[in-house]
């Protein structure tokens, strides 16, 4: 076990017993393999079904033996013993850690098939559309062998396709799409308009990313409220401001604020006396701050790209375009104005849910990743999940070189280009992991200048991902990628068809180069894991400079003395320890943000559960009509000549409209509270306690306010055989909706909490 000894001690004897028990079951299943190999396809499927009961897997050795034989017949893949063991642990509800290239895709499909055979619908949660579509199609023969159905949901799926897919036994889908469909379903007024069907199991690929790193990211559904105010004059004024003189960015790069000189410069440009007087503080100042955030904190080709005249957000943790997502509260308009584009419609938040709250809606959650051990405590605390480490089928042959540390970023970048050129001259394939689109393009340009052919994979060309990844292991290939290549990808030596496999293996396999350390070790390990799959040789090395964001942020308030050589290279144990210290600091900051954000979000999640129960009752019962008829019997008597079904639906639409509107207002109010809650500390009050007090007080009357307003509407709106004519009375739901994700940071200290959160996510 080696480096995982501490983990096993922490998990105690139970995991050790489970591991021994799993090994015994796998050994027994191997003894049955010959018997199952003699079955016809029909007999094999029947035997596996016989091993399964509605309560679970009744005969685990027979189940595994049959499932392994089915995988061999349908996919041409004979599972290793360690894969069989991983399937058992998933079926027990664990998060499994398996190294890259050890076959998590097959393991996930086998476990999903096992769950589905017990009558439970499974959502196999992926981190992106590419993997959802790829894995559903790849694993389809195995799932369908047992008479089960399988489908994928992606951003490109139509509504009808989603409805059909969600009713399959096994559904592959990105976590964001599952969440956004859930939010949209919470806006319906007829049960038959529901897109999703209830699911029993969430089997999460890259579980640490979804369940921990992005657990507190809110998924937001917004609705149109009309075009936003023009921001051109303000954008022009802000564009002339200079950092240091006119505005200051905080030490962590999450917030920006005007100086006195900056405020005076804006006042002169706009021809106003004071930004802070009553006439401007609620409008002009807000738009100035938005424009300043857009200028100072959101950088083109780092945090967003511009394609076809539109601003597209980049998901920093994955390096991909975040399709159909946008920034809230005017920030989208500010960035569009900054880029000289048409300003899009504004919106108000209709509903929101964090990934953690979304995952907790499933009765069973399990998952798999290459980097779970570091997240053991969080997985146990937030979800009650255990981690099982699955040993490799073959020992790793990858060499993980110590970091190469340089004094300056310029010296580091030169060394990276030199190292890539050296490896390329040997014919060894190289995968370079960068932190953003701009960096990937700068590096590619430098390499092209050295006469090196480069494949670039980033948010601008993610449609070519499959082709680029398939060839990344070919001899002499250099691939420069953002974090897109960091998770869920499988790079084969010698290219997609592995024709040059022996040649590339002899050269040392795939070389992975990181251009900087990430703020969490798990992301580093994910990038490292692209090399050395299934016992292949490989190399990984990270280049670090003392000017890197990780070092500057984590080392704030401290310093280290370095003695670089003539090329800027530093080989000093004290400096290495200092960089590790910086990493621990930044990871600690992220954990603190997560812990604090969880406290703020938990109460809203509880309120949301109560609201959902109320919504279900209104949708599925005559409760809306009964309530309105009781509160307004005279109006009910007037309408008595109409069919009961018409009256019930009219009442339902009225009640749901006002319930949804009140919830939207509640979310907006609590966001306003979050923006100013830091001021409570000045009054010696605990911000989180005060936030909870306000949230409980405001939510307490939400349902009553919704009913009171529904009664007023019921008395006023025209109701006939065609139903309630809410639209003609001005009660209009948004004509268009869109979705976005935002990382909300309650510790930002000042300014709009959504804006600060966006800045922190894309820093």
LODO-906137 format. One line per 10 residues: number of its first residue (from 1); their letters; for each residue y, x, z of C-alpha. Coordinates in nm, 3 decimals, padded with zeros to 5 digits, always signed. Layout:
REM LODO-906137
NUM	a	Y X Z  ...
***
This chain:
REM LODO-906137
1	xxxxxxxxxx	+00.000 +00.000 +00.000  +00.231 +00.296 +00.052  +00.596 +00.198 +00.041  +00.512 -00.168 +00.118  +00.357 -00.090 +00.459  +00.663 -00.227 +00.640  +00.638 -00.548 +00.441  +00.277 -00.615 +00.535  +00.355 -00.553 +00.901  +00.645 -00.798 +00.878
11	xxxxxxxxxx	+00.425 -01.063 +00.719  +00.156 -01.018 +00.981  -00.217 -01.066 +00.972  -00.207 -01.404 +00.794  -00.112 -01.253 +00.458  -00.375 -00.985 +00.500  -00.641 -01.250 +00.561  -00.515 -01.448 +00.263  -00.541 -01.138 +00.046  -00.901 -01.074 +00.156
21	xxxxxxxxxx	-00.986 -01.440 +00.103  -00.831 -01.435 -00.247  -01.026 -01.121 -00.333  -01.350 -01.290 -00.229  -01.277 -01.597 -00.442  -01.193 -01.381 -00.744  -01.515 -01.180 -00.701  -01.717 -01.502 -00.686  -01.543 -01.635 -00.999  -01.636 -01.315 -01.185
31	xxxxxxxxxx	-02.001 -01.377 -01.102  -01.973 -01.724 -01.259  -01.808 -01.600 -01.579  -02.134 -01.574 -01.776  -02.230 -01.932 -01.700  -01.894 -02.069 -01.810  -01.895 -01.859 -02.128  -02.199 -02.055 -02.247  -02.024 -02.393 -02.220  -01.884 -02.573 -02.523
41	xxxxxxxxxx	-01.508 -02.643 -02.516  -01.569 -02.998 -02.395  -01.811 -02.887 -02.127  -01.574 -02.612 -02.015  -01.279 -02.849 -01.977  -01.499 -03.097 -01.789  -01.627 -02.827 -01.554  -01.275 -02.718 -01.465  -01.167 -03.077 -01.407  -01.470 -03.125 -01.184
51	xxxxxxxxxx	-01.355 -02.827 -00.974  -01.024 -03.003 -00.913  -00.956 -03.299 -00.687  -00.643 -03.503 -00.631  -00.588 -03.305 -00.311  -00.600 -02.965 -00.481  -00.855 -02.716 -00.606  -01.189 -02.812 -00.447  -01.400 -02.530 -00.597  -01.170 -02.232 -00.647
61	xxxxxxxxxx	-01.427 -01.984 -00.788  -01.543 -02.236 -01.051  -01.182 -02.332 -01.126  -01.083 -01.968 -01.185  -01.394 -01.889 -01.390  -01.330 -02.187 -01.615  -00.957 -02.125 -01.645  -01.017 -01.757 -01.732  -01.265 -01.854 -02.002  -01.021 -02.111 -02.143
71	xxxxxxxxxx	-00.742 -01.849 -02.154  -00.974 -01.614 -02.342  -01.066 -01.882 -02.597  -00.722 -02.030 -02.655  -00.494 -01.728 -02.618  -00.725 -01.433 -02.671  -00.624 -01.310 -02.324  -00.886 -01.235 -02.057  -00.703 -01.239 -01.720  -00.735 -00.936 -01.494
81	xxxxxxxxxx	-00.864 -00.989 -01.140  -00.514 -00.934 -01.006  -00.385 -01.214 -01.230  -00.651 -01.448 -01.093  -00.544 -01.353 -00.744  -00.181 -01.424 -00.836  -00.277 -01.770 -00.962  -00.440 -01.849 -00.627  -00.132 -01.739 -00.435  +00.097 -01.953 -00.654
91	xxxxxxxxxx	-00.128 -02.254 -00.599  -00.090 -02.191 -00.225  +00.289 -02.207 -00.266  +00.381 -01.839 -00.238  +00.630 -01.626 -00.426  +00.432 -01.347 -00.589  +00.557 -01.001 -00.676  +00.403 -00.859 -00.994  +00.530 -00.558 -01.182  +00.665 -00.587 -01.534
101	xxxxxxxxxx	+00.400 -00.611 -01.804  +00.131 -00.728 -01.561  +00.110 -01.073 -01.719  +00.332 -01.310 -01.520  +00.368 -01.543 -01.819  -00.008 -01.608 -01.832  -00.028 -01.635 -01.453  +00.249 -01.896 -01.450  +00.079 -02.102 -01.721  -00.257 -02.087 -01.541
111	xxxxxxxxxx	-00.105 -02.196 -01.210  +00.098 -02.470 -01.380  -00.222 -02.595 -01.544  -00.392 -02.598 -01.204  -00.111 -02.802 -01.047  -00.106 -03.041 -01.343  -00.482 -03.097 -01.323  -00.431 -03.225 -00.967  -00.193 -03.488 -01.105  +00.133 -03.313 -01.021
121	xxxxxxxxxx	+00.408 -03.271 -01.282  +00.529 -02.909 -01.299  +00.870 -02.773 -01.394  +00.822 -02.410 -01.490  +01.175 -02.285 -01.430  +01.296 -01.995 -01.647  +01.622 -01.800 -01.650  +01.716 -01.870 -02.012  +01.651 -02.087 -02.316  +01.475 -01.811 -02.509
131	xxxxxxxxxx	+01.202 -01.771 -02.247  +01.159 -02.147 -02.200  +01.101 -02.204 -02.571  +00.892 -01.890 -02.619  +00.661 -01.941 -02.321  +00.604 -02.313 -02.381  +00.491 -02.246 -02.736  +00.293 -01.934 -02.644  +00.103 -02.099 -02.357  +00.066 -02.441 -02.525
141	xxxxxxxxxx	-00.299 -02.390 -02.638  -00.414 -02.319 -02.282  -00.241 -02.622 -02.129  -00.348 -02.858 -02.407  -00.710 -02.738 -02.386  -00.744 -02.957 -02.077  -00.583 -03.263 -02.234  -00.250 -03.195 -02.065  +00.091 -03.210 -02.232  +00.354 -02.933 -02.242
151	xxxxxxxxxx	+00.710 -02.909 -02.376  +01.030 -02.707 -02.345  +01.384 -02.821 -02.268  +01.665 -02.595 -02.391  +02.038 -02.626 -02.447  +01.962 -02.725 -02.807  +01.739 -03.018 -02.705  +01.866 -03.364 -02.797  +01.864 -03.647 -02.548  +01.553 -03.802 -02.703
161	xxxxxxxxxx	+01.376 -03.466 -02.702  +01.462 -03.421 -02.334  +01.332 -03.766 -02.243  +01.001 -03.691 -02.414  +00.974 -03.339 -02.272  +01.040 -03.438 -01.909  +00.749 -03.681 -01.925  +00.500 -03.405 -02.009  +00.268 -03.259 -01.747  +00.418 -02.910 -01.774
171	xxxxxxxxxx	+00.786 -02.865 -01.862  +00.940 -02.524 -01.936  +01.317 -02.527 -01.886  +01.608 -02.303 -01.779  +01.723 -02.381 -01.427  +02.073 -02.474 -01.544  +01.942 -02.733 -01.790  +01.726 -02.894 -01.521  +02.027 -02.909 -01.291  +02.269 -03.043 -01.548
181	xxxxxxxxxx	+02.023 -03.313 -01.657  +01.989 -03.412 -01.292  +02.368 -03.442 -01.261  +02.392 -03.648 -01.579  +02.118 -03.879 -01.453  +02.332 -03.941 -01.147  +02.595 -04.102 -01.370  +02.372 -04.368 -01.526  +02.410 -04.740 -01.456  +02.074 -04.853 -01.597
191	xxxxxxxxxx	+01.744 -04.706 -01.482  +01.613 -04.700 -01.840  +01.886 -04.447 -01.927  +01.724 -04.186 -01.700  +01.643 -03.862 -01.883  +01.435 -03.682 -01.622  +01.107 -03.799 -01.473  +01.020 -03.702 -01.113  +00.848 -03.364 -01.078  +00.635 -03.242 -00.791
201	xxxxxxxxxx	+00.634 -02.866 -00.837  +00.899 -02.607 -00.927  +00.726 -02.288 -01.039  +01.015 -02.045 -01.068  +01.006 -01.741 -01.294  +01.233 -01.457 -01.176  +01.230 -01.634 -00.841  +01.457 -01.391 -00.657  +01.731 -01.443 -00.917  +01.716 -01.823 -00.908
211	xxxxxxxxxx	+01.636 -01.877 -00.541  +01.850 -01.601 -00.389  +02.100 -01.430 -00.618  +02.227 -01.751 -00.776  +02.112 -01.999 -00.511  +02.463 -02.096 -00.407  +02.609 -02.118 -00.757  +02.728 -02.477 -00.804  +02.633 -02.655 -01.124  +02.926 -02.879 -01.210
221	xxxxxxxxxx	+02.954 -03.190 -01.426  +03.312 -03.261 -01.530  +03.472 -03.551 -01.716  +03.770 -03.574 -01.949  +04.108 -03.676 -01.815  +04.320 -03.588 -02.120  +04.485 -03.279 -02.263  +04.633 -03.029 -02.022  +04.997 -02.933 -02.004  +05.122 -02.668 -02.243
231	xxxxxxxxxx	+05.117 -02.324 -02.085  +05.265 -02.114 -02.365  +05.596 -02.024 -02.199  +05.427 -01.937 -01.872  +05.158 -01.732 -02.050  +05.431 -01.539 -02.235  +05.618 -01.470 -01.910  +05.305 -01.354 -01.727  +05.197 -01.129 -02.016  +05.492 -00.896 -01.945
241	xxxxxxxxxx	+05.403 -00.842 -01.578  +05.274 -00.501 -01.469  +05.011 -00.433 -01.205  +05.146 -00.257 -00.899  +05.504 -00.362 -00.965  +05.477 -00.735 -01.034  +05.134 -00.825 -00.897  +04.856 -00.681 -00.683  +04.479 -00.715 -00.709  +04.290 -00.716 -00.380
251	xxxxxxxxxx	+04.055 -00.432 -00.285  +03.743 -00.621 -00.393  +03.893 -00.730 -00.724  +03.844 -01.098 -00.646  +04.203 -01.216 -00.616  +04.547 -01.143 -00.755  +04.891 -01.229 -00.620  +05.254 -01.197 -00.727  +05.483 -00.950 -00.556  +05.845 -01.040 -00.482
261	xxxxxxxxxx	+05.948 -00.849 -00.794  +05.690 -01.039 -00.999  +05.808 -01.375 -00.870  +06.169 -01.288 -00.959  +06.062 -01.177 -01.308  +05.886 -01.510 -01.366  +06.185 -01.704 -01.233  +06.416 -01.522 -01.474  +06.181 -01.581 -01.768  +06.146 -01.953 -01.694
271	xxxxxxxxxx	+06.510 -02.005 -01.599  +06.438 -02.149 -01.254  +06.585 -02.069 -00.912  +06.264 -02.037 -00.712  +05.894 -02.069 -00.780  +05.848 -02.172 -00.421  +06.084 -02.469 -00.394  +05.949 -02.821 -00.376  +06.001 -02.892 -00.746  +05.780 -02.604 -00.861
281	xxxxxxxxxx	+05.532 -02.512 -00.590  +05.287 -02.786 -00.684  +05.302 -02.742 -01.061  +05.477 -02.439 -01.207  +05.351 -02.200 -00.939  +04.994 -02.324 -00.983  +05.010 -02.264 -01.360  +05.166 -01.921 -01.307  +04.881 -01.826 -01.073  +04.625 -01.950 -01.325
291	xxxxxxxxxx	+04.786 -01.748 -01.604  +04.796 -01.445 -01.375  +04.425 -01.480 -01.293  +04.352 -01.508 -01.665  +04.554 -01.194 -01.738  +04.448 -00.972 -01.449  +04.093 -01.072 -01.358  +03.931 -01.213 -01.670  +03.882 -00.957 -01.944  +03.781 -01.030 -02.301
301	xxxxxxxxxx	+03.436 -00.896 -02.394  +03.357 -00.852 -02.027  +03.391 -01.197 -01.874  +03.419 -01.396 -02.194  +03.412 -01.358 -02.570  +03.608 -01.534 -02.843  +03.397 -01.678 -03.124  +03.509 -01.918 -03.398  +03.840 -01.981 -03.225  +03.678 -02.075 -02.894
311	xxxxxxxxxx	+03.646 -01.904 -02.557  +03.282 -01.863 -02.453  +03.197 -01.758 -02.098  +02.954 -01.474 -02.041  +02.696 -01.508 -01.764  +02.745 -01.171 -01.597  +02.403 -01.156 -01.431  +02.224 -01.205 -01.764  +02.470 -01.077 -02.022  +02.444 -01.399 -02.224
321	xxxxxxxxxx	+02.687 -01.656 -02.354  +02.696 -01.943 -02.104  +02.675 -02.223 -02.359  +02.846 -02.556 -02.283  +03.004 -02.408 -01.973  +03.368 -02.360 -01.889  +03.602 -02.273 -01.606  +03.756 -02.543 -01.387  +04.101 -02.636 -01.259  +04.312 -02.520 -01.549
331	xxxxxxxxxx	+04.169 -02.170 -01.572  +04.000 -02.250 -01.905  +04.337 -02.359 -02.045  +04.503 -02.044 -01.909  +04.251 -01.816 -02.080  +04.280 -02.014 -02.405  +04.659 -01.983 -02.390  +04.628 -01.610 -02.319  +04.418 -01.573 -02.635  +04.657 -01.786 -02.842
341	xxxxxxxxxx	+04.400 -02.063 -02.893  +04.434 -02.440 -02.880  +04.425 -02.562 -02.521  +04.126 -02.790 -02.457  +04.108 -03.106 -02.252  +04.134 -03.099 -01.877  +03.876 -03.254 -01.651  +03.785 -03.367 -01.304  +03.463 -03.289 -01.122  +03.224 -03.583 -01.140
351	xxxxxxxxxx	+02.938 -03.425 -00.950  +02.811 -03.088 -00.835  +02.494 -02.939 -00.692  +02.396 -02.585 -00.596  +02.079 -02.428 -00.731  +01.949 -02.410 -00.376  +01.999 -02.783 -00.320  +01.840 -02.851 -00.659  +01.530 -02.646 -00.576  +01.494 -02.809 -00.236
361	xxxxxxxxxx	+01.449 -03.146 -00.408  +01.099 -03.041 -00.522  +00.815 -03.112 -00.277  +00.656 -02.777 -00.370  +00.838 -02.458 -00.470  +00.665 -02.134 -00.565  +00.755 -01.848 -00.794  +00.702 -01.504 -00.938  +00.914 -01.197 -00.998  +00.893 -00.822 -01.019
371	xxxxxxxxxx	+01.128 -00.778 -00.722  +01.049 -01.018 -00.437  +00.986 -00.789 -00.143  +01.354 -00.709 -00.090  +01.424 -01.084 -00.071  +01.144 -01.166 +00.177  +01.370 -01.266 +00.465  +01.599 -01.484 +00.253  +01.305 -01.661 +00.088  +01.157 -01.736 +00.429
381	xxxxxxxxxx	+01.487 -01.845 +00.585  +01.617 -02.070 +00.306  +01.291 -02.210 +00.165  +01.011 -02.134 +00.411  +00.836 -01.932 +00.139  +00.601 -01.639 +00.185  +00.582 -01.337 -00.045  +00.252 -01.202 -00.175  +00.249 -00.861 -00.341  -00.001 -00.843 -00.626
391	xxxxxxxxxx	-00.124 -00.493 -00.699  -00.110 -00.357 -01.053  -00.412 -00.384 -01.281  -00.350 -00.022 -01.380  -00.151 +00.245 -01.188  +00.206 +00.306 -01.299  +00.276 +00.618 -01.505  +00.652 +00.569 -01.521  +00.864 +00.855 -01.387  +01.172 +00.736 -01.198
401	xxxxxxxxxx	+01.415 +01.025 -01.204  +01.676 +01.071 -00.930  +02.025 +00.947 -01.016  +02.248 +01.181 -01.213  +02.581 +01.173 -01.034  +02.914 +01.271 -01.191  +03.264 +01.306 -01.053  +03.439 +01.092 -01.313  +03.347 +00.803 -01.541  +03.449 +01.004 -01.847
411	xxxxxxxxxx	+03.212 +01.288 -01.757  +02.934 +01.040 -01.687  +02.982 +00.865 -02.020  +02.969 +01.192 -02.210  +02.648 +01.285 -02.029  +02.492 +00.946 -02.114  +02.563 +00.994 -02.485  +02.425 +01.350 -02.470  +02.105 +01.234 -02.297  +02.048 +00.953 -02.546
421	xxxxxxxxxx	+02.103 +01.194 -02.834  +01.854 +01.439 -02.683  +01.583 +01.175 -02.633  +01.647 +01.035 -02.979  +01.606 +01.379 -03.135  +01.254 +01.383 -02.987  +01.175 +01.041 -03.133  +01.140 +00.876 -02.791  +01.260 +00.510 -02.786  +01.553 +00.447 -02.552
431	xxxxxxxxxx	+01.673 +00.126 -02.384  +02.020 +00.153 -02.231  +02.129 -00.109 -01.978  +02.507 -00.167 -01.963  +02.709 -00.396 -01.741  +02.911 -00.593 -01.996  +02.970 -00.660 -02.365  +03.265 -00.423 -02.395  +03.073 -00.132 -02.244  +02.775 -00.193 -02.474
441	xxxxxxxxxx	+03.001 -00.187 -02.778  +03.190 +00.126 -02.669  +02.864 +00.310 -02.611  +02.721 +00.194 -02.944  +03.035 +00.317 -03.119  +03.007 +00.659 -02.952  +02.641 +00.689 -03.051  +02.711 +00.582 -03.409  +02.976 +00.856 -03.419  +02.699 +01.103 -03.338
451	xxxxxxxxxx	+02.494 +00.972 -03.631  +02.251 +00.773 -03.415  +02.143 +00.428 -03.537  +02.182 +00.171 -03.259  +02.066 -00.187 -03.202  +02.311 -00.371 -02.977  +02.198 -00.673 -02.775  +02.470 -00.867 -02.594  +02.627 -01.210 -02.568  +02.772 -01.182 -02.918
461	xxxxxxxxxx	+02.436 -01.159 -03.094  +02.186 -01.313 -02.853  +02.036 -01.511 -03.142  +01.879 -01.183 -03.256  +01.728 -01.114 -02.915  +01.364 -01.165 -03.009  +01.385 -00.929 -03.306  +01.576 -00.659 -03.119  +01.348 -00.666 -02.814  +01.035 -00.671 -03.029
471	xxxxxxxxxx	+01.137 -00.344 -03.193  +01.293 -00.172 -02.891  +00.975 +00.028 -02.822  +00.945 +00.169 -03.176  +00.967 +00.546 -03.225  +01.325 +00.671 -03.256  +01.474 +00.333 -03.167  +01.789 +00.319 -02.953  +01.872 -00.022 -02.802  +02.192 -00.077 -02.605
481	xxxxxxxxxx	+02.180 -00.400 -02.408  +02.358 -00.591 -02.137  +02.149 -00.742 -01.856  +01.988 -00.966 -02.121  +01.708 -00.709 -02.144  +01.674 -00.686 -01.767  +01.455 -00.989 -01.693  +01.170 -01.168 -01.860  +01.136 -00.931 -02.153  +00.828 -00.734 -02.254
491	xxxxxxxxxx	+00.887 -00.425 -02.467  +00.573 -00.296 -02.637  +00.537 +00.071 -02.723  +00.534 +00.131 -03.096  +00.720 -00.190 -03.181  +00.610 -00.552 -03.201  +00.282 -00.472 -03.376  +00.227 -00.153 -03.170  +00.139 +00.044 -03.486  +00.306 +00.357 -03.344
501	xxxxxxxxxx	+00.182 +00.306 -02.990  -00.011 +00.634 -02.955  +00.277 +00.832 -03.106  +00.533 +00.680 -02.869  +00.302 +00.719 -02.568  +00.262 +01.089 -02.650  +00.642 +01.121 -02.653  +00.662 +00.983 -02.298  +00.691 +00.610 -02.368  +01.007 +00.405 -02.338
511	xxxxxxxxxx	+01.303 +00.574 -02.167  +01.530 +00.339 -01.972  +01.884 +00.453 -01.893  +02.117 +00.264 -01.662  +02.486 +00.335 -01.719  +02.568 +00.249 -01.355  +02.402 +00.110 -01.046  +02.417 -00.264 -00.990  +02.539 -00.415 -00.665  +02.185 -00.513 -00.570
521	xxxxxxxxxx	+01.877 -00.293 -00.591  +01.678 -00.578 -00.742  +01.880 -00.567 -01.065  +01.825 -00.191 -01.086  +01.453 -00.240 -01.037  +01.442 -00.511 -01.302  +01.593 -00.272 -01.556  +01.358 +00.009 -01.452  +01.066 -00.229 -01.497  +01.120 -00.252 -01.872
531	xxxxxxxxxx	+00.940 +00.083 -01.894  +00.586 +00.162 -01.783  +00.426 -00.177 -01.853  +00.048 -00.205 -01.800  +00.002 +00.162 -01.723  +00.212 +00.287 -02.018  +00.403 +00.612 -01.969  +00.777 +00.573 -01.928  +01.096 +00.716 -01.785  +01.392 +00.567 -01.601
541	xxxxxxxxxx	+01.718 +00.723 -01.483  +02.054 +00.589 -01.369  +02.387 +00.762 -01.428  +02.647 +00.717 -01.153  +03.007 +00.832 -01.115  +03.230 +00.836 -00.810  +03.466 +00.610 -01.007  +03.207 +00.335 -01.059  +03.287 -00.011 -00.928  +02.995 +00.004 -00.683
551	xxxxxxxxxx	+03.122 +00.328 -00.527  +03.491 +00.231 -00.521  +03.420 -00.111 -00.367  +03.146 -00.002 -00.127  +03.329 +00.313 -00.027  +03.663 +00.149 +00.048  +03.804 +00.310 +00.360  +03.571 +00.611 +00.342  +03.535 +00.921 +00.127  +03.305 +01.209 +00.047
561	xxxxxxxxxx	+03.366 +01.567 -00.053  +03.200 +01.656 -00.383  +03.152 +01.987 -00.562  +03.078 +01.913 -00.928  +02.971 +02.179 -01.175  +03.166 +02.252 -01.495  +03.025 +01.936 -01.660  +03.107 +01.715 -01.363  +02.746 +01.689 -01.242  +02.701 +01.664 -00.865
571	xxxxxxxxxx	+02.376 +01.763 -00.697  +02.448 +01.715 -00.329  +02.232 +01.525 -00.074  +02.547 +01.422 +00.112  +02.689 +01.257 -00.200  +02.358 +01.081 -00.268  +02.362 +00.946 +00.086  +02.721 +00.833 +00.039  +02.632 +00.637 -00.275  +02.339 +00.474 -00.096
581	xxxxxxxxxx	+02.585 +00.383 +00.181  +02.813 +00.222 -00.081  +02.519 +00.025 -00.215  +02.431 -00.102 +00.134  +02.793 -00.205 +00.190  +02.813 -00.402 -00.135  +02.478 -00.567 -00.071  +02.598 -00.653 +00.278  +02.914 -00.807 +00.133  +02.706 -01.021 -00.102
591	xxxxxxxxxx	+02.478 -01.131 +00.181  +02.777 -01.223 +00.397  +02.927 -01.425 +00.114  +02.593 -01.599 +00.064  +02.558 -01.675 +00.434  +02.909 -01.814 +00.467  +02.892 -02.011 +00.143  +02.559 -02.161 +00.251  +02.723 -02.293 +00.567  +02.999 -02.461 +00.366
601	xxxxxxxxxx	+02.762 -02.604 +00.105  +02.494 -02.732 +00.340  +02.696 -03.024 +00.473  +02.794 -03.136 +00.124  +02.427 -03.113 +00.024  +02.335 -03.340 +00.315  +02.607 -03.585 +00.212  +02.477 -03.574 -00.143  +02.128 -03.672 -00.027  +02.272 -03.976 +00.149
611	xxxxxxxxxx	+02.470 -04.070 -00.161  +02.161 -04.031 -00.382  +01.968 -04.275 -00.161  +02.251 -04.525 -00.192  +02.258 -04.481 -00.571  +01.883 -04.533 -00.603  +01.907 -04.857 -00.404  +02.186 -04.986 -00.627  +01.999 -04.891 -00.946  +01.657 -05.023 -00.855
621	xxxxxxxxxx	+01.726 -05.333 -00.645  +01.960 -05.638 -00.651  +02.150 -05.479 -00.358  +02.479 -05.457 -00.553  +02.485 -05.828 -00.639  +02.375 -05.928 -00.291  +02.654 -05.722 -00.134  +02.928 -05.850 -00.365  +02.811 -06.211 -00.343  +02.811 -06.186 +00.039
631	xxxxxxxxxx	+03.160 -06.032 +00.047  +03.304 -06.269 -00.215  +03.105 -06.594 -00.218  +03.374 -06.789 -00.407  +03.369 -06.549 -00.700  +02.988 -06.547 -00.696  +02.986 -06.925 -00.717  +03.219 -06.912 -01.021  +02.967 -06.694 -01.201  +02.659 -06.887 -01.096
641	xxxxxxxxxx	+02.609 -07.023 -01.450  +02.529 -06.673 -01.584  +02.172 -06.534 -01.594  +02.066 -06.347 -01.282  +01.991 -06.030 -01.480  +02.347 -06.026 -01.622  +02.501 -06.075 -01.278  +02.288 -05.806 -01.119  +02.376 -05.553 -01.390  +02.746 -05.641 -01.376
651	xxxxxxxxxx	+02.749 -05.594 -00.999  +02.551 -05.272 -01.035  +02.802 -05.124 -01.280  +03.097 -05.221 -01.061  +02.944 -05.077 -00.743  +02.824 -04.757 -00.911  +03.160 -04.698 -01.076  +03.342 -04.701 -00.745  +03.069 -04.510 -00.558  +03.078 -04.235 -00.821
661	xxxxxxxxxx	+03.458 -04.229 -00.822  +03.474 -04.199 -00.444  +03.220 -03.916 -00.452  +03.426 -03.737 -00.717  +03.736 -03.778 -00.499  +03.542 -03.651 -00.198  +03.441 -03.335 -00.386  +03.803 -03.279 -00.493  +03.927 -03.333 -00.138  +03.674 -03.092 +00.012
671	xxxxxxxxxx	+03.770 -02.833 -00.250  +04.132 -02.870 -00.141  +04.020 -02.823 +00.219  +03.833 -02.507 +00.120  +04.149 -02.371 -00.043  +04.349 -02.394 +00.278  +04.079 -02.361 +00.543  +04.159 -01.994 +00.604  +04.489 -02.108 +00.757  +04.291 -02.263 +01.043
681	xxxxxxxxxx	+04.212 -01.913 +01.167  +04.584 -01.860 +01.225  +04.577 -02.156 +01.463  +04.279 -01.998 +01.643  +04.042 -02.260 +01.502  +03.706 -02.168 +01.348  +03.736 -02.245 +00.975  +03.375 -02.355 +00.927  +03.386 -02.586 +01.230  +03.710 -02.741 +01.112
691	xxxxxxxxxx	+03.570 -02.783 +00.761  +03.267 -02.966 +00.900  +03.484 -03.190 +01.116  +03.698 -03.294 +00.816  +03.394 -03.338 +00.588  +03.213 -03.563 +00.833  +03.525 -03.772 +00.898  +03.603 -03.820 +00.530  +03.246 -03.893 +00.422  +03.198 -04.146 +00.698
701	xxxxxxxxxx	+03.424 -04.398 +00.520  +03.325 -04.312 +00.162  +03.067 -04.589 +00.114  +03.291 -04.850 +00.281  +03.586 -04.756 +00.059  +03.362 -04.782 -00.247  +03.243 -05.129 -00.147  +03.597 -05.251 -00.068  +03.722 -05.138 -00.409  +03.415 -05.284 -00.578
711	xxxxxxxxxx	+03.491 -05.624 -00.418  +03.848 -05.609 -00.553  +03.721 -05.528 -00.900  +03.454 -05.797 -00.877  +03.725 -06.054 -00.806  +03.950 -05.937 -01.088  +03.736 -05.816 -01.378  +03.620 -06.042 -01.658  +03.244 -06.109 -01.631  +03.063 -06.313 -01.895
721	xxxxxxxxxx	+02.727 -06.318 -02.075  +02.811 -05.971 -02.208  +02.842 -05.831 -01.856  +03.138 -05.683 -01.666  +03.423 -05.575 -01.895  +03.529 -05.280 -01.684  +03.679 -05.084 -01.971  +03.926 -05.356 -02.069  +04.039 -05.371 -01.707  +04.109 -04.997 -01.701
731	xxxxxxxxxx	+03.798 -04.894 -01.510  +03.681 -04.634 -01.761  +03.421 -04.364 -01.714  +03.505 -04.031 -01.886  +03.468 -04.043 -02.263  +03.319 -03.694 -02.264  +03.152 -03.468 -02.011  +03.072 -03.100 -01.999  +02.900 -02.865 -01.760  +02.975 -02.530 -01.608
741	xxxxxxxxxx	+02.859 -02.297 -01.333  +03.092 -02.132 -01.088  +03.038 -01.895 -00.796  +03.245 -02.023 -00.509  +03.360 -01.775 -00.244  +03.501 -01.926 +00.078  +03.603 -01.583 +00.203  +03.864 -01.529 -00.067  +04.139 -01.589 +00.183  +04.400 -01.742 -00.044
751	xxxxxxxxxx	+04.448 -01.928 -00.365  +04.228 -02.180 -00.533  +03.873 -02.141 -00.409  +03.723 -02.224 -00.748  +03.949 -01.968 -00.915  +03.870 -01.701 -00.659  +03.503 -01.784 -00.700  +03.520 -01.749 -01.076  +03.692 -01.415 -01.039  +03.424 -01.294 -00.799
761	xxx	+03.140 -01.407 -01.023  +03.274 -01.235 -01.329  +03.396 -00.916 -01.164
***
